[in-house]
C-alpha cells in the first residue's frame, strides 16, 4: 500500500472530508492487525504536511504501524461556536469510520501532534484518558494563557484576536476545560497512558512546555525531553522518531 488519500462524506461536518493513511510499504495483513497512530498538524499547515516533511512510510514499515493524518483546520482541534465541529469529527467520527470500513481497533489509540496539534493531543488525552495508551506533544502550545498575553511570540495570524476567537477572553478561558491546568486538576488519568513531551530550547513555547511538565509530572506518566532546536521540522521529525522508539521499547505498538 503506502500513502492513501481517502475522502468520505462526514455527517459531522455535513460535507466531504479528506484524510491520509500511511501504511507500511508492504502490507501482509489487514489494518486491524496494525496499531493506528493519529498525527495532528500545526496551525497554518494541513494534513499533508506530515507526509511532505517526514518519511512516514519508512517509519510505518520499520515499526509495523500505520499513521492517520486528519485535517484539523485552525481551531486547535476544538468545536468552536459558529465553526465546523472538528473535535467531534477527528476524535469520534474518523476512528468510527476506520473501525467500520477497515476493522481498525481503536480502544488503545496513540495520538500525537506538533504545536497547535500538541495542545489538541494533550487536551483530548485528558478529556478521554481511557481511549489512549500514549499521547505525544512536540513543541506544543500548552500554556494558552501565556500565549495570549505574550505578544513577542505572536504573528499577524496567531495574535490575541485569533486566540480569543478560538478560546474566548482570558476570564472565559481560565475557568474552562480549554485550560489544560483545569483538566489536570479535574481529570483522573489512566496509569497506562504515557505522555511524551518535547520542545526545543530555542523554541518560543519552551517555557510553556516547562510549565506543563511542572503541572503534570505528579499527575501523569510523563516524560519531557528538550534539546537544542527551534519550532521546525528538523526538531519535530527527531521528536517523532524518539517517540516511536520509546513506544516500541514499552510494547505499546503491539496490537492486543
For each residue, the residues with C-beta under 8 A, 3 or more apart:
1: 4 21 23 24 25 27
2: 22 23 25 57
3: 20 21 22 23 51 56 57
4: 1 20 21 22 23
5: 18 19 20
6: 18 19 20 21
7: 16 17 18
8: 16 17 97
9: 15 16 17
10: 13 14 15 16 17 89 93
11: 14 93
12: 85 88 89 92 93
13: 10 17 84 85 86 89
14: 10 11
15: 9 10
16: 7 8 9 10
17: 7 8 9 10 13 71 89
18: 5 6 7 47 71
19: 5 6 47 68 69 70 71 94
20: 3 4 5 6 47 48 50 51 67 68 69
21: 1 3 4 6 66 67 68 69
22: 2 3 4 51 56 57 60 66 67 69
23: 1 2 3 4 27 31 34 57 60 66
24: 1 27 34 57 60 61 64 65 66
25: 1 2 57 58 60 61
26: 61
27: 1 23 24 31 34
28:
29: 33 34
30: 33 102 103
31: 23 27 34 36 66 98 102 103 104
32: 102 103 104 105 255
33: 29 30 255
34: 23 24 27 29 31 64 65 66 255
35: 64 65 66 108 110 252 253 254 255
36: 31 65 66 67 68 95 98 104 105 106 109 110
37: 65 66 67 68 110 111 112
38: 67 68 69 70 90 109 110 111 112
39: 50 56 67 68 69 112 113 117 240
40: 70 72 77 90 111 112 113 114 116 117 118 120 121
41: 45 46 47 49 50 69 71 72 113 114 116 117
42: 45 49 113 114 115 116 117
43: 74 76 115 116 141 157 158
44: 74 157 158
45: 41 42 49
46: 41 49 71
47: 18 19 20 41 50 69 70 71 72
48: 20 51 52 69
49: 41 42 45 46 52 53
50: 20 39 41 47 53 54 56 67 69
51: 3 20 22 48 54 56 69
52: 48 49
53: 49 50 233 236 237
54: 50 51 59 233 236 237 240
55: 58 59
56: 3 22 39 50 51 59 60 67
57: 2 3 22 23 24 25 60 61
58: 25 55 61 62
59: 54 55 56 62 63 65 67 240 241 244
60: 22 23 24 25 56 57 63 64 65 66 67
61: 24 25 26 57 58 64
62: 58 59
63: 59 60 244 247 248 253
64: 24 34 35 60 61 253
65: 24 34 35 36 37 59 60 244 253
66: 21 22 23 24 31 34 35 36 37 60
67: 20 21 22 36 37 38 39 50 56 59 60
68: 19 20 21 36 37 38 39 94 98
69: 19 20 21 22 38 39 41 47 48 50 51
70: 19 38 40 47 89 90 94
71: 17 18 19 41 46 47 86
72: 40 41 47 75 77 86 90 116 117 120
73: 83 84 86
74: 43 44 116 166
75: 72 78 80 83 86 166
76: 43 116 119 120 123 141 166 167
77: 40 72 86 87 90 91 113 116 117 119 120 121 123 124
78: 75 86 87 120 123 166 178
79: 83 85 86 87 88
80: 75 83 165 166
81:
82:
83: 73 75 79 80 86
84: 13 73 89
85: 12 13 79 88 89
86: 13 71 72 73 75 77 78 79 83 89 90
87: 77 78 79 90 91 124
88: 12 79 85 91 92 93
89: 10 12 13 17 70 84 85 86 92 93 94
90: 38 40 70 72 77 86 87 93 94
91: 77 87 88 94 95 124 128
92: 12 88 89 95 96
93: 10 11 12 88 89 90 96 97
94: 19 68 70 89 90 91 97 98
95: 36 91 92 98 99 104 106 109
96: 92 93 99 100 106
97: 8 93 94 100 101
98: 31 36 68 94 95 101 102 104 106
99: 95 96 102 103 104 105 106
100: 96 97
101: 97 98
102: 30 31 32 98 99
103: 30 31 32 99
104: 31 32 36 95 98 99
105: 32 36 99 108 255
106: 36 95 96 98 99 109 131
107: 131
108: 35 105 132 133 256
109: 36 38 95 106 131 132 133
110: 35 36 37 38 132 133 134 135 136 247 252
111: 37 38 40 121 124 125 132 134 135 136
112: 37 38 39 40 117 118 121 134 135 136 137 138 196 240 243
113: 39 40 41 42 77 116 117 118 119 120 121 136 137 138 140
114: 40 41 42 117 118 137 138 139 140 236 239
115: 42 43 118 119 138 139 140 141 205 231
116: 40 41 42 43 72 74 76 77 113 119 120 141
117: 39 40 41 42 72 77 112 113 114 120 121 140
118: 40 112 113 114 115 121 122 136 137 138 139 140 141 142 197
119: 76 77 113 115 116 122 123 137 140 141 142 144 180
120: 40 72 76 77 78 113 116 117 123 124
121: 40 77 111 112 113 117 118 124 125 135 136 137 140
122: 118 119 125 126 135 137 140 142 180 195 212
123: 76 77 78 119 120 126 127 178 180 183
124: 77 87 91 111 120 121 127 128 132 135
125: 111 121 122 128 129 132 135 193 195
126: 122 123 129 180 183 184 187 189
127: 123 124 177 183 187
128: 91 124 125 131 132
129: 125 126 132 187 188 189 190 193
130: 190
131: 106 107 109 128
132: 108 109 110 111 124 125 128 129 135 193
133: 108 109 110 192 193 194 252
134: 110 111 112 193 194 195 196 243 247 252
135: 110 111 112 121 122 124 125 132 193 194 195 196
136: 110 111 112 113 118 121 195 196 197 239 240 243
137: 112 113 114 118 119 121 122 140 142 195 196 197 198 209
138: 112 113 114 115 118 197 198 199 235 236 239 240 243
139: 114 115 118 198 199 200 203 205 209 231 235 236 239
140: 113 114 115 117 118 119 121 122 137 197 199 205 208 209 212
141: 43 76 115 116 118 119 144 147 205 208
142: 118 119 122 137 180 205 208 209 211 212
143: 146 147 180 205 207 208 211 212
144: 119 141 147 148 163 167 173 178 179 180
145: 148 149 170 173 174 179
146: 143 149 150 207 208 211
147: 141 143 144 150 153 154 163 205 208
148: 144 145 160 163 164 167 170 173
149: 145 146 160 170
150: 146 147 153 154 204
151: 154 159 160
152: 204
153: 147 150 204 205
154: 147 150 151 158 159 160
155: 158 159
156: 159
157: 43 44 162
158: 43 44 154 155 162 163
159: 151 154 155 156 162 163
160: 148 149 151 154 163 164
161: 164 165
162: 157 158 159 165 166
163: 144 147 148 158 159 160 166 167
164: 148 160 161 167 168 169
165: 80 161 162
166: 74 75 76 78 80 162 163
167: 76 144 148 163 164 172 173 176 178
168: 164 172 173 176 178
169: 164 172 173
170: 145 148 149 173 174
171: 174 175
172: 167 168 169 175 176
173: 144 145 148 167 168 169 170 176 178 179
174: 145 170 171 179
175: 171 172 179 182
176: 167 168 172 173 179 182
177: 127 182 183 186
178: 78 123 144 167 168 173
179: 144 145 173 174 175 176 182 183
180: 119 122 123 126 142 143 144 183 184 212 215
181: 184 185 215
182: 175 176 177 179 185 186
183: 123 126 127 177 179 180 186 187
184: 126 180 181 187 215 216 219 220
185: 181 182
186: 177 182 183
187: 126 127 129 183 184
188: 129
189: 126 129 193 219 220 221
190: 129 130 193
191: 221
192: 133 221
193: 125 129 132 133 134 135 189 190 220 221
194: 133 134 135 221 222 223 246 247 250 252
195: 122 125 134 135 136 137 216 220 221 222 223
196: 112 134 135 136 137 222 223 225 242 243 246
197: 118 136 137 138 140 209 212 213 222 223 224 225
198: 137 138 139 209 224 225 226 235 239 242 243
199: 138 139 140 203 205 206 208 209 210 224 226
200: 139 203 206 226 227 228 229 230 231 235
201: 206 226 227 228 229
202: 206 228 229 230
203: 139 199 200 206 209 229 230 231 235
204: 150 152 153 231
205: 115 139 140 141 142 143 147 153 199 208 209 231
206: 199 200 201 202 203 209 210 226
207: 143 146 210 211
208: 140 141 142 143 146 147 199 205 211 212
209: 137 139 140 142 197 198 199 203 205 206 212 213 224 226
210: 199 206 207 213 214 224
211: 142 143 146 207 208 214 215
212: 122 140 142 143 180 197 208 209 215 216
213: 197 209 210 216 217 222 224
214: 210 211 217
215: 180 181 184 211 212 219
216: 184 195 212 213 219 220 222
217: 213 214 220 222 224
218:
219: 184 189 215 216
220: 184 189 193 195 216 217
221: 189 191 192 193 194 195
222: 194 195 196 197 213 216 217
223: 194 195 196 197 246
224: 197 198 199 209 210 213 217
225: 196 197 198 242
226: 198 199 200 201 206 209
227: 200 201
228: 200 201 202
229: 200 201 202 203 232 234 235 238
230: 200 202 203 234 235
231: 115 139 200 203 204 205 235
232: 229 235 236
233: 53 54 236 237
234: 229 230 237 238
235: 138 139 198 200 203 229 230 231 232 238 239
236: 53 54 114 138 139 232 233 239 240
237: 53 54 233 234 240 241
238: 229 234 235 241 242
239: 114 136 138 139 198 235 236 242 243
240: 39 54 59 112 136 138 236 237 243 244
241: 59 237 238 244 245
242: 196 198 225 238 239 245 246
243: 112 134 136 138 196 198 239 240 246 247
244: 59 63 65 240 241 247 248 253
245: 241 242 248 249
246: 194 196 223 242 243 249 250
247: 63 110 134 194 243 244 250 252 253
248: 63 244 245 251 252 253
249: 245 246
250: 194 246 247
251: 248 254
252: 35 110 133 134 194 247 248
253: 35 63 64 65 244 247 248
254: 35 251
255: 32 33 34 35 105
256: 108
